[in-house]
Amino acid sequence: MALPPAPLHELASQAGAQARFSAGLGGFPIAVDASGRTNVPWVFAAGRAAGAGGARAADSGARAGVGAADGVRAGRP
C-alpha cells in the first residue's frame, strides 16, 4: 500500500500518453489538456491519474467526459 495514493499512469502510458513525475503528488500524473485529452487523441484521463485529486477529481472527470463525447460527435477518435 502506498500512502498518499499516487497517480496510476501505467495503462495510459502503455498507449503512449505522456506522464511526468510530480513530487507533490508522489507519482506520475498523465499530461492532459483542459478537456482531459492526452497527447494520444483517443486517450482521456481524469481525477488523480491526471493530477486532480480530492474535490477537483469530479470536475476533471466531467470535463474529460464532455471532451470524449465531443470527439465522438465530431467523428474524431
Secondary structure as GFF3:
##gff-version 3
##sequence-region A 1 77
A	DSSP	alpha_helix	10	14	.	.	.	ID=ss1
A	DSSP	three_ten_helix	47	50	.	.	.	ID=ss2
A	DSSP	alpha_helix	56	73	.	.	.	ID=ss3
###
